[in-house]
Amino acid sequence: MKVSIVIVGFGNVAQSFVALLLRKKAYLHERFGLEFSIIGAADRGTEKDYRSAYLAKGLDPQILLESKLKSGTISAYPGGGCRDSPDDLIKTANADLLLETTSTNVVDGEPGLSHIRTALSIGTHVVTSNKGPLVFGWNELRRLASSKGINFRFGASVGGALPIIPTGRYSLLGSEVKSIHGILNGTTNYILTQMEEKQITMKEALADAQQMGIAEANPKLDLEGFDTAFKLLIAANAIMDANATLKEIDIEGIQDVTLERVRSARERGCALKLIGRADRANSTVKMRVGLEEIHPNHPFHWISGTWKSVLFDTDLLGEVLVSGGASNPRLTSGAVLRDMLDIAYDAGYLTHSRA
């Protein structure tokens, strides 16, 4: 079965995903009877406006990657380059599935929100790693997908490769999730770990993280706790039906943490961690992000470096812990593929059982 894809946003995650399709082509066909065909792609390239490439018969993944590498834009694809806007490309291609991987906009979720809205409106399934549309448009997009009978998957947006959303939404089915607690940001966890283990200052640990490529040049969203808050909000809304907004979360970051505070926690046998908490209180879900001293008898105490971890508390299954390694484009692309295969199963594209 051939499943056609349009990709909007062709940064590191999308490029890693296309490379993954090349590596996994034979496996996907043999194991699932599937062939993913990329028929359209759009990116900003070296210009501020979007450029795109489209061929109904399919774009060659290797040439697509080479075009991006050589010229900085996929519109250099031989014979397939055009200047259609992403929304026009989505409508023209009318693909089975949209992969939306544009950068997260923390102001209003655009343009990713519009891209996903357009795709769902015309009956195109959607997979995204973009947190912005989910933070600012969750209720709208959820209802639109439901009304159209379309699948909308976003597991890669929360924790990258760590299956937080799939675990909460599928593995815990039938249980009431009473709370979600987690170390959701690998950058801040790495910085706090370095401060504790190397006895260095925040400034020094941040510089190390930036040199390692773990922290962004502008790490404000990580350090001030907003990235953790975004992920916590998405998880709480999708898993606990919190129906909450970002303004309802009490947010404290690590930007002002001192080496003295880290040492003080260590003297008490504790590790300082940035924790996101969503707790059900009657009919509401209360959320906060803040620094906490974690005792050795708690599993979060041992989550170091860029690792992340989430603890679910449920009424039927008790406590369920999910922990995993660092997020990077290669691992996140694996989460994207997982979401696509999940859609393929639900949509009846698989010719083989996934069992």
C-alpha positions, 0 to 999 in steps of 0.5 A: 500500500502506498501512502502519500505524504506532504512535509511542511518544514524541512529542518533537522527533524524532517531531514532525519525522517526522510533519511529514515525512510530511505534506511527503512524502505525494505523493512516497512514493505516487508513488515507492514506492506507499506510504501511512504511516498513523499509527493510534496515538501515546503520550507523557508530555505534561505529566504523568508518566504516558503519554497516548495517542491511537488510531483504527484508521482513522488519526489525521490528522497535522496535527491530531495535531501541533496537539493536541500543540502546543496542549495538550502531549499527543497525548491531546487529539486529538479523539475519539481520546484515551485513557489506554492505556499504551504497551505496551497501545497497541502490543498494541491497535493491532497496527500494521505498524510501531512507531516508538520515540522515547522519551528514552534511559535510560542506567541500564537502557534503559527504558521503550524496551526494553520497548516494543520487546520488546512490539512484536517479540513480537507481530510488529510491525516496529520503527524506533527512534532510542533508544540505550538499548534497544540499549545494554542489550538488543541481544542480546535484541532482535536474537534476538527479531526474528530468531526472529519474522522481524521487521525491526528498524532503528535507524540513527537511533540512531547519528549521526542522519542520518549513515548509520553503521549502514546503511553498516556493515551493508549497504554493506560486506556481504561484508567483514570490518570490522576497525575502526571509528574515529569522531568520534561526538558533534557537541557535543564536536566543536563545543566543541573546535573553538570552543576551538581557533578562538576560543582560548576556555576549555572553560567559554566554549565550553560556554556558547556551545554551550548558547546555540546549542542544540547542548549540553543544559542538563546536558551530562554524557553528552556531555562525559564521553564516554558518548554517544560510548561508547553509539554506539560500542558499538551500532555495534561490536555491530551491525557487528562482532558484538562482543557487548560491554557498556558496562563493557568500554569505556575512556572518557575525556571532554573535561570536563577539557580545558584551553585550554593542551592545545588550544594545545599540540596546535595548535602541533604542527599537530594538532587535538584530537578525541574519538575512539571506537575499536573494533578487532578483535583476534583473536576480540575487539573492543577499544573505547575513547573518548578525546582524541587529537591528529589530524594534518593527513594524517588526514581527522578533522583537518578535521571541525569544528563539529558534523560527525561522521565514521566511518572503517571499515577492511575486508579487501575494500574497504579504508578507507571514510569516512563524514562528515556534518553536524549532528544535529537532529530534522529530519535525524534524522527523515529517517533514520527514514524511510530505515529505514522504507522499508528495512523496507517493501522487505524486508517486501514492502510496496513496489509499486514497485522502490526502484531 
